[in-house]
């Protein structure tokens, strides 16, 4: 699992130079958990870590450069960054 997180974190850092490694890793872990739980609660069959990685790579491609701006406004995620400076 750590390999997936590491690859995705590095990809996010390539797309968003304003994030620290710690912030990017936190985003990846949150998005991974959120996607898998939402997918499962929708009654869909689990298709494995490779599919989750593929979806997150697409999200990073589309939203990675501004992820810190868009998602920090969501209270669901904001609490994970309290006390940590999000760079803009």
VOSE-282167 format. One record per atom (N, C-alpha, C, O, CB): residue number from 1; residue in three letters; atom name; x, y, z. Coordinates in steps of 0.02 Angstrom, whole numbers. Atoms other than C-alpha are relative to their C-alpha. Glycine has a CB too. Layout:
N
   num   residuo   atomo       px       py       pz
   NUM       ALA      CA        X        Y        Z
...
//
This chain:
88
   num   residuo   atomo       px       py       pz
     1       UNK       N       42      -59        0
     1       UNK      CA        0        0        0
     1       UNK       C       44       62        0
     1       UNK       O       29      112      -33
     1       UNK      CB      -47        0       61
     2       UNK       N      -45      -57       -5
     2       UNK      CA      142      116       42
     2       UNK       C       28       19      -69
     2       UNK       O       39       77      -83
     2       UNK      CB       57      -15       48
     3       UNK       N      -25      -14       67
     3       UNK      CA      207       98     -137
     3       UNK       C      -49       42      -40
     3       UNK       O      -29       88      -76
     3       UNK      CB       15      -66      -37
     4       UNK       N       51      -39       35
     4       UNK      CA       43      163     -207
     4       UNK       C        0       72       25
     4       UNK       O        1      119      -15
     4       UNK      CB      -70      -32       10
     5       UNK       N        0      -67      -29
     5       UNK      CA       42      310      -87
     5       UNK       C       61       40      -22
     5       UNK       O       57       99      -38
     5       UNK      CB       -3       -4       77
     6       UNK       N      -62      -34       18
     6       UNK      CA      222      351     -127
     6       UNK       C       -1       23      -73
     6       UNK       O       17       80      -87
     6       UNK      CB       60      -46       12
     7       UNK       N        4      -19       71
     7       UNK      CA      197      350     -316
     7       UNK       C      -48       58      -10
     7       UNK       O      -33      106      -46
     7       UNK      CB      -22      -60      -43
     8       UNK       N       51      -53        9
     8       UNK      CA       40      456     -304
     8       UNK       C       23       66       32
     8       UNK       O       12      119        4
     8       UNK      CB      -66      -22       31
     9       UNK       N      -26      -60      -32
     9       UNK      CA      121      578     -182
     9       UNK       C       51       34      -45
     9       UNK       O       48       95      -53
     9       UNK      CB       32      -18       69
    10       UNK       N      -51      -29       45
    10       UNK      CA      268      603     -299
    10       UNK       C      -31       31      -62
    10       UNK       O       -9       83      -85
    10       UNK      CB       51      -52      -20
    11       UNK       N       35      -27       59
    11       UNK      CA      151      629     -447
    11       UNK       C      -34       66       18
    11       UNK       O      -32      113      -21
    11       UNK      CB      -51      -51      -27
    12       UNK       N       33      -62      -22
    12       UNK      CA       52      759     -349
    12       UNK       C       51       56       10
    12       UNK       O       38      113       -9
    12       UNK      CB      -39      -12       65
    13       UNK       N      -52      -51       -9
    13       UNK      CA      212      850     -302
    13       UNK       C       27       26      -66
    13       UNK       O       46       84      -71
    13       UNK      CB       58      -29       42
    14       UNK       N      -21      -22       67
    14       UNK      CA      260      856     -486
    14       UNK       C      -50       51      -28
    14       UNK       O      -31       98      -63
    14       UNK      CB        6      -60      -48
    15       UNK       N       53      -44       26
    15       UNK      CA       93      942     -524
    15       UNK       C      -11       62       43
    15       UNK       O      -38      112       19
    15       UNK      CB      -64      -39       -5
    16       UNK       N       14      -56      -47
    16       UNK      CA       88     1056     -371
    16       UNK       C       62       14       42
    16       UNK       O       74      -20       92
    16       UNK      CB      -61      -16       45
    17       UNK       N      -62      -17      -35
    17       UNK      CA      250     1136     -314
    17       UNK       C      -13       40       63
    17       UNK       O       34       53      101
    17       UNK      CB       45       39      -45
    18       UNK       N       16      -40      -59
    18       UNK      CA      159     1234     -179
    18       UNK       C      -12      -44       61
    18       UNK       O      -18      -17      117
    18       UNK      CB      -61       42      -14
    19       UNK       N       12       45      -56
    19       UNK      CA      131     1081      -70
    19       UNK       C       65      -29       26
    19       UNK       O      113      -40      -12
    19       UNK      CB      -48      -57      -20
    20       UNK       N      -56       37      -28
    20       UNK      CA      253     1003       49
    20       UNK       C      -13      -75      -10
    20       UNK       O      -69      -95      -27
    20       UNK      CB       10       17       76
    21       UNK       N        9       72        5
    21       UNK      CA      282      816       44
    21       UNK       C      -54      -24       49
    21       UNK       O      -97      -64       31
    21       UNK      CB       67      -37       13
    22       UNK       N       48       20      -52
    22       UNK      CA      183      797      204
    22       UNK       C      -72       17      -19
    22       UNK       O     -118      -23       -8
    22       UNK      CB       18       34       67
    23       UNK       N       67      -21       22
    23       UNK      CA       33      893      135
    23       UNK       C      -24      -44      -58
    23       UNK       O      -81      -67      -58
    23       UNK      CB        0       74      -22
    24       UNK       N       19       42       57
    24       UNK      CA       35      795      -28
    24       UNK       C      -16      -71       22
    24       UNK       O      -65     -101       -1
    24       UNK      CB       57       -1      -52
    25       UNK       N       12       68      -24
    25       UNK      CA       46      629       63
    25       UNK       C      -67       -3       37
    25       UNK       O     -104      -51       30
    25       UNK      CB       58      -23       47
    26       UNK       N       64       -2      -36
    26       UNK      CA      -99      679      176
    26       UNK       C      -58        1      -50
    26       UNK       O     -107      -35      -41
    26       UNK      CB       -3       61       46
    27       UNK       N       53       -3       51
    27       UNK      CA     -204      724       23
    27       UNK       C      -11      -68      -33
    27       UNK       O      -67      -90      -42
    27       UNK      CB       17       52      -54
    28       UNK       N        6       65       33
    28       UNK      CA     -166      558      -60
    28       UNK       C      -34      -51       45
    28       UNK       O      -79      -87       22
    28       UNK      CB       70      -27      -20
    29       UNK       N       32       47      -46
    29       UNK      CA     -213      458       94
    29       UNK       C      -74       15        8
    29       UNK       O     -115      -31       10
    29       UNK      CB       35        1       67
    30       UNK       N       70      -19       -8
    30       UNK      CA     -375      556      116
    30       UNK       C      -41      -17      -62
    30       UNK       O      -95      -44      -58
    30       UNK      CB       -5       75       15
    31       UNK       N       36       13       62
    31       UNK      CA     -425      543      -66
    31       UNK       C       -8      -75      -12
    31       UNK       O      -60      -97      -36
    31       UNK      CB       36       32      -58
    32       UNK       N        3       73        9
    32       UNK      CA     -384      357      -71
    32       UNK       C      -57      -28       43
    32       UNK       O     -100      -65       19
    32       UNK      CB       68      -33       19
    33       UNK       N       51       25      -46
    33       UNK      CA     -491      321       82
    33       UNK       C      -70       23      -21
    33       UNK       O     -118      -16      -19
    33       UNK      CB       15       23       72
    34       UNK       N       64      -28       20
    34       UNK      CA     -630      434       21
    34       UNK       C      -27      -36      -62
    34       UNK       O      -86      -54      -64
    34       UNK      CB        6       75      -13
    35       UNK       N       22       33       61
    35       UNK      CA     -637      355     -151
    35       UNK       C      -23      -71       15
    35       UNK       O      -77      -92       -7
    35       UNK      CB       56       -1      -52
    36       UNK       N       18       69      -13
    36       UNK      CA     -638      177      -86
    36       UNK       C      -64       -6       42
    36       UNK       O     -105      -50       28
    36       UNK      CB       57      -36       36
    37       UNK       N       60        4      -40
    37       UNK      CA     -771      210       45
    37       UNK       C      -62       22      -39
    37       UNK       O     -115       -8      -32
    37       UNK      CB        7       42       63
    38       UNK       N       56      -23       41
    38       UNK      CA     -882      305      -77
    38       UNK       C      -18      -53      -52
    38       UNK       O      -77      -67      -64
    38       UNK      CB       17       66      -35
    39       UNK       N       11       52       50
    39       UNK      CA     -861      170     -208
    39       UNK       C      -36      -60       31
    39       UNK       O      -83      -88        2
    39       UNK      CB       67      -23      -31
    40       UNK       N       31       57      -35
    40       UNK      CA     -907       34      -83
    40       UNK       C      -71       16       22
    40       UNK       O     -115      -26       16
    40       UNK      CB       42      -20       61
    41       UNK       N       66      -17      -24
    41       UNK      CA    -1055      128      -12
    41       UNK       C      -50        6      -58
    41       UNK       O     -111        3      -47
    41       UNK      CB        2       66       39
    42       UNK       N       44       -2       58
    42       UNK      CA    -1124      145     -188
    42       UNK       C      -19      -70      -24
    42       UNK       O      -55      -79      -72
    42       UNK      CB       34       38      -57
    43       UNK       N       17       69       16
    43       UNK      CA    -1134      -45     -192
    43       UNK       C       40      -28      -58
    43       UNK       O       21      -79      -87
    43       UNK      CB      -72       -5      -15
    44       UNK       N      -41       24       56
    44       UNK      CA     -999      -65     -322
    44       UNK       C       49      -54       23
    44       UNK       O       71      -54       81
    44       UNK      CB       39       58      -32
    45       UNK       N      -49       53      -15
    45       UNK      CA     -885     -216     -329
    45       UNK       C       70       29        2
    45       UNK       O       89       68      -42
    45       UNK      CB       -5      -57      -52
    46       UNK       N      -68      -25       -7
    46       UNK      CA     -709     -179     -269
    46       UNK       C       43      -28      -56
    46       UNK       O       45      -88      -68
    46       UNK      CB       30      -20       69
    47       UNK       N      -41       21       57
    47       UNK      CA     -591     -184     -416
    47       UNK       C       75        5       13
    47       UNK       O      115        0      -33
    47       UNK      CB      -17       41      -60
    48       UNK       N      -70        3      -17
    48       UNK      CA     -428     -172     -324
    48       UNK       C       36       67        4
    48       UNK       O       10      119      -17
    48       UNK      CB       35      -41      -47
    49       UNK       N      -41      -60      -11
    49       UNK      CA     -292      -49     -282
    49       UNK       C       22       32      -65
    49       UNK       O       31       93      -69
    49       UNK      CB       61      -18       41
    50       UNK       N      -22      -28       64
    50       UNK      CA     -240      -30     -463
    50       UNK       C      -53       48      -28
    50       UNK       O      -36      100      -56
    50       UNK      CB       13      -57      -50
    51       UNK       N       52      -44       24
    51       UNK      CA     -409       44     -507
    51       UNK       C       -2       65       41
    51       UNK       O      -10      119       13
    51       UNK      CB      -68      -35        3
    52       UNK       N       -1      -60      -42
    52       UNK      CA     -403      163     -358
    52       UNK       C       59       45      -20
    52       UNK       O       51      106      -24
    52       UNK      CB        4      -19       74
    53       UNK       N      -58      -39       21
    53       UNK      CA     -229      217     -411
    53       UNK       C      -14       35      -66
    53       UNK       O        3       94      -75
    53       UNK      CB       62      -45       -6
    54       UNK       N       15      -29       65
    54       UNK      CA     -290      246     -589
    54       UNK       C      -47       61        7
    54       UNK       O      -37      112      -26
    54       UNK      CB      -32      -52      -46
    55       UNK       N       47      -55      -11
    55       UNK      CA     -434      356     -528
    55       UNK       C       37       60       32
    55       UNK       O       27      117       10
    55       UNK      CB      -59      -22       44
    56       UNK       N      -36      -55      -32
    56       UNK      CA     -320      457     -414
    56       UNK       C       49       33      -47
    56       UNK       O       59       94      -44
    56       UNK      CB       36      -25       62
    57       UNK       N      -45      -30       50
    57       UNK      CA     -195      482     -555
    57       UNK       C      -39       47      -45
    57       UNK       O      -13      101      -64
    57       UNK      CB       34      -55      -42
    58       UNK       N       42      -44       42
    58       UNK      CA     -336      554     -660
    58       UNK       C      -17       64       38
    58       UNK       O      -15      119       10
    58       UNK      CB      -64      -36      -22
    59       UNK       N       16      -59      -40
    59       UNK      CA     -387      670     -518
    59       UNK       C       61       46        6
    59       UNK       O       54      107        2
    59       UNK      CB      -24      -21       70
    60       UNK       N      -62      -40       -5
    60       UNK      CA     -206      726     -496
    60       UNK       C       12       38      -65
    60       UNK       O       30       97      -65
    60       UNK      CB       61      -45       17
    61       UNK       N      -10      -32       66
    61       UNK      CA     -194      761     -682
    61       UNK       C      -48       59       -8
    61       UNK       O      -28      112      -32
    61       UNK      CB      -11      -51      -57
    62       UNK       N       49      -52       10
    62       UNK      CA     -354      863     -680
    62       UNK       C        3       55       52
    62       UNK       O       -5      114       35
    62       UNK      CB      -68      -30        0
    63       UNK       N        8      -48      -55
    63       UNK      CA     -348      948     -510
    63       UNK       C       63       11       42
    63       UNK       O       63       54       86
    63       UNK      CB      -55      -23       45
    64       UNK       N      -59       -1      -43
    64       UNK      CA     -174      923     -438
    64       UNK       C       32       68        8
    64       UNK       O       55       85       63
    64       UNK      CB       50      -46      -27
    65       UNK       N      -34      -65       -4
    65       UNK      CA     -106     1095     -479
    65       UNK       C      -37       50       44
    65       UNK       O       -8       99       66
    65       UNK      CB        9       28      -69
    66       UNK       N       37      -47      -42
    66       UNK      CA     -245     1179     -380
    66       UNK       C      -37      -35       57
    66       UNK       O      -83       -7       88
    66       UNK      CB      -51       38      -43
    67       UNK       N       33       39      -53
    67       UNK      CA     -294     1045     -256
    67       UNK       C        0       36       66
    67       UNK       O      -49       34      103
    67       UNK      CB       34      -67        7
    68       UNK       N       -4      -35      -64
    68       UNK      CA     -235     1149     -110
    68       UNK       C      -50       57        4
    68       UNK       O      -73       73       59
    68       UNK      CB       71       27       10
    69       UNK       N       49      -54        0
    69       UNK      CA     -351     1291     -162
    69       UNK       C      -72      -26        3
    69       UNK       O     -114        1       40
    69       UNK      CB        9       43      -62
    70       UNK       N       68       24        7
    70       UNK      CA     -506     1190     -203
    70       UNK       C      -23      -38       61
    70       UNK       O      -76      -24       88
    70       UNK      CB       -6      -44      -62
    71       UNK       N       24       46      -51
    71       UNK      CA     -514     1059      -68
    71       UNK       C        9       24       71
    71       UNK       O      -24       -2      116
    71       UNK      CB       34      -64       -8
    72       UNK       N      -10      -24      -68
    72       UNK      CA     -453     1155       84
    72       UNK       C      -62       34       26
    72       UNK       O      -70       41       87
    72       UNK      CB       60       48        3
    73       UNK       N       62      -33      -21
    73       UNK      CA     -621     1243       87
    73       UNK       C      -51      -51       27
    73       UNK       O      -99      -31       61
    73       UNK      CB      -30       38      -58
    74       UNK       N       46       52      -22
    74       UNK      CA     -709     1078      121
    74       UNK       C       15      -19       73
    74       UNK       O       70      -43       87
    74       UNK      CB        4      -63      -46
    75       UNK       N      -12       14      -71
    75       UNK      CA     -728     1056      311
    75       UNK       C       20      -73       13
    75       UNK       O       55      -88       61
    75       UNK      CB      -61       17       41
    76       UNK       N      -17       71       -8
    76       UNK      CA     -715      868      289
    76       UNK       C       76      -11       -4
    76       UNK       O      103      -54       30
    76       UNK      CB      -35      -42      -55
    77       UNK       N      -72        7        8
    77       UNK      CA     -533      890      237
    77       UNK       C       39       50       42
    77       UNK       O       95       36       63
    77       UNK      CB       19        8      -72
    78       UNK       N      -35      -54      -34
    78       UNK      CA     -488     1053      324
    78       UNK       C       28      -22       67
    78       UNK       O       83       -3       86
    78       UNK      CB      -46       59       10
    79       UNK       N      -22       21      -67
    79       UNK      CA     -476      969      495
    79       UNK       C       66      -38       -1
    79       UNK       O      101      -38       49
    79       UNK      CB      -54      -42       31
    80       UNK       N      -63       38        5
    80       UNK      CA     -331      862      434
    80       UNK       C       61       45       -8
    80       UNK       O      118       22       -2
    80       UNK      CB       -4      -48      -58
    81       UNK       N      -55      -46       11
    81       UNK      CA     -227     1017      402
    81       UNK       C        4       55       52
    81       UNK       O       43      102       45
    81       UNK      CB       -7       32      -68
    82       UNK       N       -4      -50      -54
    82       UNK      CA     -258     1116      561
    82       UNK       C       71        1       28
    82       UNK       O      100      -51       43
    82       UNK      CB      -52      -16       56
    83       UNK       N      -68       -7      -28
    83       UNK      CA      -94     1183      624
    83       UNK       C       54      -10      -51
    83       UNK       O      113       -1      -36
    83       UNK      CB       10      -47       56
    84       UNK       N      -48        9       54
    84       UNK      CA      -10     1145      458
    84       UNK       C      -12       54      -51
    84       UNK       O      -68       63      -74
    84       UNK      CB       -5      -71      -32
    85       UNK       N        9      -54       48
    85       UNK      CA       20     1288      341
    85       UNK       C       -7      -29      -70
    85       UNK       O       34      -68      -93
    85       UNK      CB       60       48        4
    86       UNK       N        9       17       70
    86       UNK      CA      -49     1261      168
    86       UNK       C       26       58      -41
    86       UNK       O        2      114      -35
    86       UNK      CB      -76      -16      -17
    87       UNK       N      -32      -53       38
    87       UNK      CA       58     1359       50
    87       UNK       C      -41       18      -61
    87       UNK       O      -70      -25      -94
    87       UNK      CB       71      -20      -21
    88       UNK       N       37      -23       60
    88       UNK      CA      -23     1464      -86
    88       UNK       C       46       37      -46
    88       UNK       O       24       60      -99
    88       UNK      CB      -59       45       19
//
